[in-house]
Amino acid sequence: MILVFGGTTEGRKAVKELEEAGRPYYYSTKGGEQDITLHHGIRCSGAMNREQMAAFCRGHGIRLLIDAAHPFAEQLHQTVADTAADLGIPAIRFERIYPERDTERITWCSDYADAVSRLTGTATLLATTGVQSIRRLAPLKNRGTKVYYRILERESSLSLAHAQGATDDELCFYHQEDDNRDVLGRLRPDAILLKESGNTGGFNEKVKAAAEFGVRIYAIRRPQLPATFHQVDGEHGMRRMVERLLPGFYSLNSGLTTGTYATAAAVAAAIRLRRNETPAEVPVVLPNGETIRVPVRYGDGYAYAIKESGDDPDVTNGIEIRAAVEPAGHFEICGGEGIGTFTLPGFDYPPGEAAVNRAPRQMLKENVGGSLRITLSVPGGEEIARRTFNPRLGIAGGISIIGVSGIVKPFSEEAFIDSIRKCMEVAKACGSRRVVINSGAKSERYVRAFYPQLPPQAFVEYGNYIGEAIKIAARLDIKEVTLGVMLGKAVKLAAGHLDTHSRKVVMDKSFIARLLRESGCGEATVRRAGGITLARELWGILPRELIPSFCSTVIAYCQNHCRPLLPQGQLTVLLIDDEGTVFPQEE
């Protein structure tokens, strides 16, 4: 059992990651005001001292603490650390990602007393440091400074502000959609006081806006955390830390992508080149901005990492990914032994380029940088590639270096389908007559705009299990189901594949040719489509005037395969292009 302290963006991320385990856990907030949906989590609220927290942990079998609270919740941080020490259990700190401290534009203060001392004599101040800081800034008011306090617009915050002596004319409210420039333009303060709240706290945006208005900027440095915490700064690192500290919470363990291991090897090789050091592990910044540490080793003229896929079935598990780094006139990525080459158009890079996709290339550039040539290689990569879809996709001579998030998150089919069921049960319980199923965050963003009146719980991710998702909706007697699908999955579904995972089915070009002909496309278009690698390339091949006809044809085939699964309900299929244009079915 896990106890999470949240109430923040990091708390939301922790919940999302823990929910994937399908196991119960506790989620605690001080005031219970955060709007968050828990399927497996058990909510609790109210502040706890050291004795109360220890008693809760003993009474509920807590084996791991996760502190995802605000960086300035100093008392809570210390209480979590003390409780973990008292009970002999580990504690993870889910920390925020912080930009490098700007010492040119910002005056940094060690604490509130230091800030008051530095700000004495300021005519007007905008304090964005939260409602709890009003009493700490009271000495400034006594010394003649007009202080405006920016707080959350909720009853508890307003009551607390008044209790600390703030008047209504001193309060301005923070809303998620607010532009910092609007507030600064209205109040025109001489100075602004911030807390070092990190990227998720909007720190950079506030600094930028204040600088534009010529407002002096003061910031209070974040407090030091207890040294006993296991620190992470993102959801992927948190999951991997949970897997290590509480084995069994996740039934399947995560791994890292070939792109992450290639980046780690390159970082290690660059460190040895630049500093003649050979650390046993190196930091790698993932595409979401968080940093994880990856074990590395060294050979003659190269560094390497051993890929661990976790419990995800992957033929690349255990391979050795090498990186050799040398000075060059500019940053360059080359493919060596066992790295495939693109031979067909349609990938992120043209034919002839090393098969290193866009996200890993960006990771390599951001983590290594400089005027260096990075040559990646995988001993035995060509043989391994024969057991993948690479030859069929037009990648020759080896494996591809891939990965969008940098991490591999395995799901058993049973666990994922159970999560779909749980989400649909919540959607129905919320009173939503319609459920919108979609493949992931991108397609959900587009279909949300199509159904702005629906609550967030009405949108359910199916991953690849389209057929199972519709069957669950039928069993729950959900009367209206919308399927949002992008073209890559749509052409597989149209061909009758209700599970669209790439390990089970690949794009059928002969069937696509049939779809094109039925849509009125000529043989020239059909021939061009025969050379595509990815289905999304069709959007650039289709004659503009025939796109609606093609979409209607694809939708009709998808309907034919899916409608029998929802015999007592209404199924709508929405086809979404890469730009987010939604092609609704005409009833």
VEXVEXTI-206053 format. One record per residue (C-alpha): residue in three letters; z, x, y; residue number from 1. Coordinates in steps of 0.1 Angstrom, whole numbers, plus 5000, padded with zeros to 4 digits. Layout:
BEGIN
REC code    z    x    y pos
REC  ALA    Z    X    Y NUM
...
This chain:
BEGIN
REC code    z    x    y pos
REC  MET 5000 5000 5000   1
REC  ILE 4991 5012 5035   2
REC  LEU 5006 5003 5069   3
REC  VAL 4983 5007 5099   4
REC  PHE 4995 5007 5135   5
REC  GLY 4966 4995 5156   6
REC  GLY 4958 4972 5186   7
REC  THR 4930 4995 5197   8
REC  THR 4893 5002 5190   9
REC  GLU 4905 5028 5165  10
REC  GLY 4926 5001 5148  11
REC  ARG 4894 4980 5145  12
REC  LYS 4876 5009 5129  13
REC  ALA 4904 5015 5105  14
REC  VAL 4904 4979 5094  15
REC  LYS 4867 4979 5089  16
REC  GLU 4870 5009 5066  17
REC  LEU 4900 4997 5047  18
REC  GLU 4885 4963 5041  19
REC  GLU 4858 4979 5020  20
REC  ALA 4884 4989 4994  21
REC  GLY 4891 4952 4987  22
REC  ARG 4928 4959 4984  23
REC  PRO 4957 4946 5005  24
REC  TYR 4972 4966 5033  25
REC  TYR 4994 4958 5064  26
REC  TYR 4981 4959 5100  27
REC  SER 5007 4960 5127  28
REC  THR 5004 4955 5165  29
REC  LYS 5031 4954 5190  30
REC  GLY 5022 4920 5206  31
REC  GLY 4999 4904 5181  32
REC  GLU 4973 4897 5207  33
REC  GLN 4944 4916 5194  34
REC  ASP 4916 4894 5181  35
REC  ILE 4907 4908 5148  36
REC  THR 4896 4893 5114  37
REC  LEU 4914 4905 5083  38
REC  HIS 4901 4895 5048  39
REC  HIS 4924 4917 5027  40
REC  GLY 4948 4929 5054  41
REC  ILE 4981 4913 5061  42
REC  ARG 4990 4910 5098  43
REC  CYS 5024 4918 5112  44
REC  SER 5036 4922 5148  45
REC  GLY 5065 4934 5168  46
REC  ALA 5079 4968 5178  47
REC  MET 5098 4988 5151  48
REC  ASN 5124 5015 5156  49
REC  ARG 5128 5043 5130  50
REC  GLU 5153 5023 5109  51
REC  GLN 5132 4992 5109  52
REC  MET 5100 5010 5101  53
REC  ALA 5116 5028 5072  54
REC  ALA 5131 4995 5059  55
REC  PHE 5097 4978 5061  56
REC  CYS 5080 5006 5042  57
REC  ARG 5107 5005 5015  58
REC  GLY 5105 4967 5012  59
REC  HIS 5067 4966 5010  60
REC  GLY 5060 4997 4989  61
REC  ILE 5042 5015 5017  62
REC  ARG 5028 5049 5004  63
REC  LEU 5007 5059 5035  64
REC  LEU 5010 5054 5072  65
REC  ILE 4980 5053 5096  66
REC  ASP 4987 5056 5133  67
REC  ALA 4957 5042 5151  68
REC  ALA 4976 5032 5182  69
REC  HIS 4969 5042 5218  70
REC  PRO 4971 5079 5226  71
REC  PHE 4999 5073 5251  72
REC  ALA 5021 5054 5227  73
REC  GLU 5044 5084 5225  74
REC  GLN 5075 5067 5211  75
REC  LEU 5054 5051 5183  76
REC  HIS 5038 5083 5173  77
REC  GLN 5072 5100 5170  78
REC  THR 5086 5071 5151  79
REC  VAL 5057 5071 5126  80
REC  ALA 5061 5109 5121  81
REC  ASP 5099 5106 5116  82
REC  THR 5095 5077 5092  83
REC  ALA 5070 5096 5071  84
REC  ALA 5093 5125 5070  85
REC  ASP 5123 5103 5060  86
REC  LEU 5104 5087 5032  87
REC  GLY 5084 5117 5020  88
REC  ILE 5051 5099 5025  89
REC  PRO 5020 5111 5044  90
REC  ALA 5009 5099 5079  91
REC  ILE 4973 5099 5092  92
REC  ARG 4967 5100 5129  93
REC  PHE 4934 5083 5138  94
REC  GLU 4928 5100 5171  95
REC  ARG 4902 5093 5197  96
REC  ILE 4873 5116 5206  97
REC  TYR 4878 5132 5239  98
REC  PRO 4852 5148 5263  99
REC  GLU 4858 5183 5274 100
REC  ARG 4883 5184 5303 101
REC  ASP 4865 5184 5337 102
REC  THR 4884 5207 5359 103
REC  GLU 4860 5206 5389 104
REC  ARG 4861 5169 5396 105
REC  ILE 4895 5160 5382 106
REC  THR 4930 5170 5391 107
REC  TRP 4950 5171 5359 108
REC  CYS 4986 5160 5358 109
REC  SER 5011 5168 5331 110
REC  ASP 5029 5134 5333 111
REC  TYR 5036 5106 5357 112
REC  ALA 5062 5125 5377 113
REC  ASP 5036 5152 5383 114
REC  ALA 5010 5126 5393 115
REC  VAL 5034 5110 5418 116
REC  SER 5041 5144 5433 117
REC  ARG 5004 5152 5437 118
REC  LEU 4995 5118 5451 119
REC  THR 5023 5115 5477 120
REC  GLY 5006 5110 5510 121
REC  THR 4976 5092 5496 122
REC  ALA 4969 5060 5516 123
REC  THR 4954 5038 5489 124
REC  LEU 4954 5044 5451 125
REC  LEU 4937 5025 5422 126
REC  ALA 4959 5030 5391 127
REC  THR 4941 5023 5358 128
REC  THR 4969 5036 5337 129
REC  GLY 4981 5002 5323 130
REC  VAL 5008 4977 5330 131
REC  GLN 5035 4999 5315 132
REC  SER 5030 5025 5342 133
REC  ILE 5038 5003 5372 134
REC  ARG 5075 5012 5373 135
REC  ARG 5066 5049 5369 136
REC  LEU 5044 5048 5400 137
REC  ALA 5070 5028 5421 138
REC  PRO 5080 5060 5441 139
REC  LEU 5045 5061 5456 140
REC  LYS 5049 5026 5470 141
REC  ASN 5083 5036 5485 142
REC  ARG 5065 5065 5502 143
REC  GLY 5039 5043 5518 144
REC  THR 5010 5044 5494 145
REC  LYS 4992 5011 5488 146
REC  VAL 4988 5010 5450 147
REC  TYR 4964 4986 5432 148
REC  TYR 4971 4982 5395 149
REC  ARG 4942 4974 5371 150
REC  ILE 4956 4955 5341 151
REC  LEU 4944 4932 5313 152
REC  GLU 4941 4896 5323 153
REC  ARG 4965 4880 5299 154
REC  GLU 4998 4863 5303 155
REC  SER 5020 4890 5288 156
REC  SER 5005 4917 5310 157
REC  LEU 5009 4895 5341 158
REC  SER 5045 4888 5333 159
REC  LEU 5053 4924 5327 160
REC  ALA 5036 4935 5359 161
REC  HIS 5057 4910 5379 162
REC  ALA 5088 4921 5361 163
REC  GLN 5082 4957 5373 164
REC  GLY 5078 4946 5409 165
REC  ALA 5040 4943 5413 166
REC  THR 5028 4916 5436 167
REC  ASP 4997 4895 5430 168
REC  ASP 4977 4912 5458 169
REC  GLU 4984 4945 5441 170
REC  LEU 4968 4934 5408 171
REC  CYS 4932 4935 5398 172
REC  PHE 4922 4926 5363 173
REC  TYR 4902 4945 5337 174
REC  HIS 4874 4927 5318 175
REC  GLN 4853 4943 5291 176
REC  GLU 4821 4935 5310 177
REC  ASP 4833 4948 5344 178
REC  ASP 4814 4975 5362 179
REC  ASN 4838 5002 5375 180
REC  ARG 4816 5005 5406 181
REC  ASP 4823 4968 5415 182
REC  VAL 4861 4974 5416 183
REC  LEU 4858 5006 5435 184
REC  GLY 4834 4991 5460 185
REC  ARG 4857 4962 5466 186
REC  LEU 4890 4981 5470 187
REC  ARG 4876 5014 5484 188
REC  PRO 4907 5035 5474 189
REC  ASP 4912 5070 5485 190
REC  ALA 4921 5081 5450 191
REC  ILE 4921 5068 5414 192
REC  LEU 4946 5076 5387 193
REC  LEU 4934 5076 5350 194
REC  LYS 4949 5084 5317 195
REC  GLU 4931 5108 5294 196
REC  SER 4921 5078 5272 197
REC  GLY 4890 5093 5254 198
REC  ASN 4855 5080 5249 199
REC  THR 4866 5046 5236 200
REC  GLY 4888 5041 5266 201
REC  GLY 4859 5043 5291 202
REC  PHE 4872 5076 5306 203
REC  ASN 4838 5091 5314 204
REC  GLU 4825 5059 5330 205
REC  LYS 4855 5057 5353 206
REC  VAL 4851 5093 5363 207
REC  LYS 4814 5089 5370 208
REC  ALA 4819 5058 5391 209
REC  ALA 4847 5074 5411 210
REC  ALA 4826 5105 5418 211
REC  GLU 4798 5083 5431 212
REC  PHE 4821 5067 5456 213
REC  GLY 4837 5101 5466 214
REC  VAL 4871 5089 5454 215
REC  ARG 4895 5117 5445 216
REC  ILE 4902 5117 5407 217
REC  TYR 4936 5123 5391 218
REC  ALA 4942 5121 5354 219
REC  ILE 4973 5123 5332 220
REC  ARG 4968 5145 5302 221
REC  ARG 4973 5129 5268 222
REC  PRO 5006 5137 5251 223
REC  GLN 5009 5161 5223 224
REC  LEU 5010 5146 5188 225
REC  PRO 5036 5154 5161 226
REC  ALA 5024 5184 5141 227
REC  THR 5030 5167 5108 228
REC  PHE 5001 5142 5112 229
REC  HIS 4969 5146 5092 230
REC  GLN 4945 5142 5121 231
REC  VAL 4911 5126 5120 232
REC  ASP 4889 5113 5148 233
REC  GLY 4866 5088 5132 234
REC  GLU 4864 5062 5104 235
REC  HIS 4845 5085 5080 236
REC  GLY 4872 5111 5082 237
REC  MET 4899 5085 5079 238
REC  ARG 4884 5072 5047 239
REC  ARG 4881 5106 5032 240
REC  MET 4917 5114 5041 241
REC  VAL 4929 5081 5025 242
REC  GLU 4909 5091 4993 243
REC  ARG 4927 5124 4993 244
REC  LEU 4963 5113 5002 245
REC  LEU 4963 5080 4983 246
REC  PRO 4940 5083 4953 247
REC  GLY 4931 5050 4938 248
REC  PHE 4931 5029 4970 249
REC  TYR 4893 5031 4969 250
REC  SER 4879 5025 4935 251
REC  LEU 4850 5047 4944 252
REC  ASN 4852 5079 4964 253
REC  SER 4828 5087 4993 254
REC  GLY 4807 5118 4996 255
REC  LEU 4786 5136 5022 256
REC  THR 4748 5136 5027 257
REC  THR 4724 5165 5022 258
REC  GLY 4721 5165 5060 259
REC  THR 4758 5171 5064 260
REC  TYR 4760 5199 5039 261
REC  ALA 4728 5215 5053 262
REC  THR 4745 5214 5088 263
REC  ALA 4777 5229 5074 264
REC  ALA 4758 5258 5058 265
REC  ALA 4739 5264 5090 266
REC  VAL 4771 5263 5111 267
REC  ALA 4787 5289 5087 268
REC  ALA 4757 5311 5088 269
REC  ALA 4756 5310 5127 270
REC  ILE 4793 5318 5129 271
REC  ARG 4788 5349 5107 272
REC  LEU 4758 5359 5128 273
REC  ARG 4775 5355 5161 274
REC  ARG 4811 5365 5154 275
REC  ASN 4809 5382 5120 276
REC  GLU 4834 5357 5106 277
REC  THR 4833 5339 5073 278
REC  PRO 4856 5308 5075 279
REC  ALA 4862 5289 5042 280
REC  GLU 4854 5256 5060 281
REC  VAL 4836 5247 5092 282
REC  PRO 4836 5217 5116 283
REC  VAL 4806 5194 5116 284
REC  VAL 4801 5168 5142 285
REC  LEU 4786 5136 5126 286
REC  PRO 4761 5113 5143 287
REC  ASN 4789 5090 5154 288
REC  GLY 4806 5118 5173 289
REC  GLU 4836 5124 5149 290
REC  THR 4843 5158 5135 291
REC  ILE 4849 5165 5098 292
REC  ARG 4856 5198 5081 293
REC  VAL 4833 5209 5052 294
REC  PRO 4840 5237 5026 295
REC  VAL 4814 5265 5027 296
REC  ARG 4806 5298 5009 297
REC  TYR 4785 5329 5016 298
REC  GLY 4758 5348 4999 299
REC  ASP 4736 5378 5008 300
REC  GLY 4720 5368 5041 301
REC  TYR 4729 5331 5039 302
REC  ALA 4757 5306 5038 303
REC  TYR 4758 5276 5015 304
REC  ALA 4776 5244 5006 305
REC  ILE 4779 5225 4974 306
REC  LYS 4770 5189 4977 307
REC  GLU 4796 5163 4966 308
REC  SER 4782 5128 4964 309
REC  GLY 4816 5112 4955 310
REC  ASP 4811 5084 4930 311
REC  ASP 4777 5076 4943 312
REC  PRO 4752 5081 4915 313
REC  ASP 4729 5108 4929 314
REC  VAL 4707 5135 4913 315
REC  THR 4715 5159 4942 316
REC  ASN 4753 5159 4933 317
REC  GLY 4764 5195 4928 318
REC  ILE 4733 5212 4942 319
REC  GLU 4736 5243 4964 320
REC  ILE 4722 5239 4999 321
REC  ARG 4716 5272 5017 322
REC  ALA 4710 5281 5053 323
REC  ALA 4698 5314 5066 324
REC  VAL 4700 5319 5104 325
REC  GLU 4682 5344 5125 326
REC  PRO 4675 5349 5163 327
REC  ALA 4642 5333 5175 328
REC  GLY 4625 5324 5207 329
REC  HIS 4636 5288 5205 330
REC  PHE 4655 5265 5182 331
REC  GLU 4636 5260 5150 332
REC  ILE 4641 5244 5115 333
REC  CYS 4621 5256 5085 334
REC  GLY 4620 5247 5049 335
REC  GLY 4624 5273 5022 336
REC  GLU 4626 5271 4984 337
REC  GLY 4633 5237 4970 338
REC  ILE 4629 5218 5004 339
REC  GLY 4600 5193 5003 340
REC  THR 4571 5189 5027 341
REC  PHE 4559 5157 5042 342
REC  THR 4523 5151 5030 343
REC  LEU 4517 5116 5044 344
REC  PRO 4521 5100 5078 345
REC  GLY 4549 5075 5085 346
REC  PHE 4579 5097 5084 347
REC  ASP 4598 5110 5114 348
REC  TYR 4577 5141 5115 349
REC  PRO 4540 5147 5107 350
REC  PRO 4525 5160 5075 351
REC  GLY 4531 5197 5069 352
REC  GLU 4566 5196 5083 353
REC  ALA 4597 5204 5062 354
REC  ALA 4612 5172 5048 355
REC  VAL 4642 5172 5071 356
REC  ASN 4647 5138 5086 357
REC  ARG 4655 5130 5123 358
REC  ALA 4693 5125 5120 359
REC  PRO 4699 5158 5101 360
REC  ARG 4677 5177 5125 361
REC  GLN 4697 5163 5154 362
REC  MET 4729 5172 5136 363
REC  LEU 4716 5208 5131 364
REC  LYS 4706 5211 5168 365
REC  GLU 4739 5197 5182 366
REC  ASN 4761 5217 5158 367
REC  VAL 4743 5250 5158 368
REC  GLY 4721 5250 5189 369
REC  GLY 4708 5282 5206 370
REC  SER 4676 5301 5201 371
REC  LEU 4678 5303 5163 372
REC  ARG 4656 5298 5134 373
REC  ILE 4674 5279 5106 374
REC  THR 4657 5282 5071 375
REC  LEU 4671 5257 5046 376
REC  SER 4667 5261 5008 377
REC  VAL 4679 5245 4976 378
REC  PRO 4676 5265 4944 379
REC  GLY 4659 5243 4918 380
REC  GLY 4651 5217 4944 381
REC  GLU 4615 5211 4932 382
REC  GLU 4627 5202 4897 383
REC  ILE 4654 5179 4911 384
REC  ALA 4629 5161 4933 385
REC  ARG 4609 5151 4903 386
REC  ARG 4638 5127 4894 387
REC  THR 4636 5110 4928 388
REC  PHE 4611 5088 4945 389
REC  ASN 4600 5117 4967 390
REC  PRO 4567 5124 4948 391
REC  ARG 4558 5087 4951 392
REC  LEU 4566 5087 4988 393
REC  GLY 4545 5117 4996 394
REC  ILE 4571 5144 4998 395
REC  ALA 4560 5174 4978 396
REC  GLY 4576 5206 4966 397
REC  GLY 4613 5197 4967 398
REC  ILE 4640 5174 4979 399
REC  SER 4644 5159 5014 400
REC  ILE 4673 5165 5037 401
REC  ILE 4684 5130 5047 402
REC  GLY 4713 5109 5059 403
REC  VAL 4718 5087 5089 404
REC  SER 4756 5086 5091 405
REC  GLY 4763 5119 5075 406
REC  ILE 4785 5103 5048 407
REC  VAL 4777 5086 5015 408
REC  LYS 4798 5055 5009 409
REC  PRO 4795 5042 4973 410
REC  PHE 4800 5006 4964 411
REC  SER 4802 4991 4930 412
REC  GLU 4779 4961 4928 413
REC  GLU 4810 4939 4919 414
REC  ALA 4830 4951 4949 415
REC  PHE 4802 4946 4974 416
REC  ILE 4793 4911 4961 417
REC  ASP 4830 4903 4963 418
REC  SER 4831 4913 4999 419
REC  ILE 4801 4890 5006 420
REC  ARG 4820 4862 4990 421
REC  LYS 4851 4869 5011 422
REC  CYS 4832 4870 5043 423
REC  MET 4814 4837 5035 424
REC  GLU 4847 4820 5027 425
REC  VAL 4861 4831 5061 426
REC  ALA 4829 4818 5078 427
REC  LYS 4833 4784 5061 428
REC  ALA 4870 4783 5070 429
REC  CYS 4862 4789 5106 430
REC  GLY 4842 4757 5106 431
REC  SER 4807 4772 5109 432
REC  ARG 4782 4750 5093 433
REC  ARG 4755 4778 5094 434
REC  VAL 4759 4812 5079 435
REC  VAL 4735 4840 5089 436
REC  ILE 4731 4867 5063 437
REC  ASN 4716 4900 5074 438
REC  SER 4711 4935 5060 439
REC  GLY 4732 4955 5085 440
REC  ALA 4742 4962 5120 441
REC  LYS 4707 4965 5134 442
REC  SER 4694 4932 5121 443
REC  GLU 4727 4914 5129 444
REC  ARG 4723 4925 5165 445
REC  TYR 4689 4908 5167 446
REC  VAL 4698 4876 5149 447
REC  ARG 4731 4872 5169 448
REC  ALA 4709 4869 5200 449
REC  PHE 4690 4842 5182 450
REC  TYR 4722 4822 5174 451
REC  PRO 4744 4829 5205 452
REC  GLN 4765 4798 5198 453
REC  LEU 4778 4809 5164 454
REC  PRO 4812 4826 5160 455
REC  PRO 4812 4863 5148 456
REC  GLN 4825 4852 5114 457
REC  ALA 4792 4834 5107 458
REC  PHE 4773 4866 5104 459
REC  VAL 4776 4881 5069 460
REC  GLU 4761 4914 5057 461
REC  TYR 4742 4913 5024 462
REC  GLY 4732 4949 5021 463
REC  ASN 4706 4946 4994 464
REC  TYR 4720 4917 4975 465
REC  ILE 4700 4889 4990 466
REC  GLY 4699 4867 4959 467
REC  GLU 4736 4870 4953 468
REC  ALA 4744 4862 4989 469
REC  ILE 4724 4830 4988 470
REC  LYS 4739 4820 4954 471
REC  ILE 4774 4825 4968 472
REC  ALA 4765 4802 4998 473
REC  ALA 4753 4776 4974 474
REC  ARG 4785 4777 4953 475
REC  LEU 4806 4774 4985 476
REC  ASP 4785 4744 4995 477
REC  ILE 4773 4760 5028 478
REC  LYS 4746 4736 5040 479
REC  GLU 4726 4759 5064 480
REC  VAL 4718 4795 5056 481
REC  THR 4696 4818 5078 482
REC  LEU 4683 4850 5062 483
REC  GLY 4675 4877 5087 484
REC  VAL 4654 4904 5072 485
REC  MET 4634 4934 5084 486
REC  LEU 4600 4942 5070 487
REC  GLY 4610 4969 5045 488
REC  LYS 4632 4945 5026 489
REC  ALA 4610 4915 5033 490
REC  VAL 4580 4929 5014 491
REC  LYS 4602 4936 4984 492
REC  LEU 4617 4901 4986 493
REC  ALA 4583 4885 4990 494
REC  ALA 4573 4902 4958 495
REC  GLY 4602 4885 4940 496
REC  HIS 4629 4913 4941 497
REC  LEU 4661 4896 4951 498
REC  ASP 4679 4930 4950 499
REC  THR 4660 4953 4974 500
REC  HIS 4679 4986 4967 501
REC  SER 4655 5016 4967 502
REC  ARG 4669 5028 4934 503
REC  LYS 4657 4996 4918 504
REC  VAL 4624 4988 4935 505
REC  VAL 4599 5005 4957 506
REC  MET 4573 4990 4980 507
REC  ASP 4543 4975 4961 508
REC  LYS 4511 4985 4980 509
REC  SER 4489 4962 4959 510
REC  PHE 4511 4933 4968 511
REC  ILE 4510 4942 5005 512
REC  ALA 4472 4943 5003 513
REC  ARG 4474 4907 4989 514
REC  LEU 4497 4896 5018 515
REC  LEU 4473 4911 5043 516
REC  ARG 4442 4894 5028 517
REC  GLU 4460 4861 5027 518
REC  SER 4469 4866 5064 519
REC  GLY 4433 4869 5073 520
REC  CYS 4432 4907 5077 521
REC  GLY 4399 4925 5070 522
REC  GLU 4393 4953 5044 523
REC  ALA 4396 4980 5071 524
REC  THR 4432 4970 5077 525
REC  VAL 4439 4968 5040 526
REC  ARG 4425 5003 5035 527
REC  ARG 4447 5017 5063 528
REC  ALA 4477 5000 5047 529
REC  GLY 4470 5018 5015 530
REC  GLY 4480 5050 5032 531
REC  ILE 4514 5040 5045 532
REC  THR 4546 5055 5033 533
REC  LEU 4571 5030 5049 534
REC  ALA 4566 4992 5053 535
REC  ARG 4574 4994 5090 536
REC  GLU 4541 5012 5096 537
REC  LEU 4524 4979 5091 538
REC  TRP 4535 4968 5126 539
REC  GLY 4512 4995 5140 540
REC  ILE 4483 4986 5117 541
REC  LEU 4482 4948 5120 542
REC  PRO 4457 4934 5145 543
REC  ARG 4479 4919 5172 544
REC  GLU 4464 4884 5169 545
REC  LEU 4471 4883 5132 546
REC  ILE 4508 4893 5134 547
REC  PRO 4520 4856 5135 548
REC  SER 4498 4848 5104 549
REC  PHE 4511 4878 5085 550
REC  CYS 4547 4870 5093 551
REC  SER 4542 4834 5082 552
REC  THR 4527 4846 5049 553
REC  VAL 4556 4870 5042 554
REC  ILE 4582 4843 5052 555
REC  ALA 4565 4818 5029 556
REC  TYR 4567 4841 4999 557
REC  CYS 4604 4849 5007 558
REC  GLN 4611 4812 5009 559
REC  ASN 4595 4805 4976 560
REC  HIS 4618 4830 4958 561
REC  CYS 4650 4821 4977 562
REC  ARG 4649 4784 4983 563
REC  PRO 4656 4775 4946 564
REC  LEU 4689 4794 4949 565
REC  LEU 4701 4770 4976 566
REC  PRO 4690 4736 4961 567
REC  GLN 4714 4714 4982 568
REC  GLY 4710 4733 5015 569
REC  GLN 4685 4744 5041 570
REC  LEU 4673 4780 5041 571
REC  THR 4657 4795 5072 572
REC  VAL 4640 4830 5070 573
REC  LEU 4637 4851 5101 574
REC  LEU 4615 4882 5100 575
REC  ILE 4625 4909 5125 576
REC  ASP 4602 4937 5137 577
REC  ASP 4614 4972 5148 578
REC  GLU 4617 4961 5185 579
REC  GLY 4639 4932 5176 580
REC  THR 4613 4905 5180 581
REC  VAL 4623 4876 5157 582
REC  PHE 4596 4855 5140 583
REC  PRO 4613 4822 5131 584
REC  GLN 4599 4799 5104 585
REC  GLU 4583 4768 5117 586
REC  GLU 4599 4738 5100 587
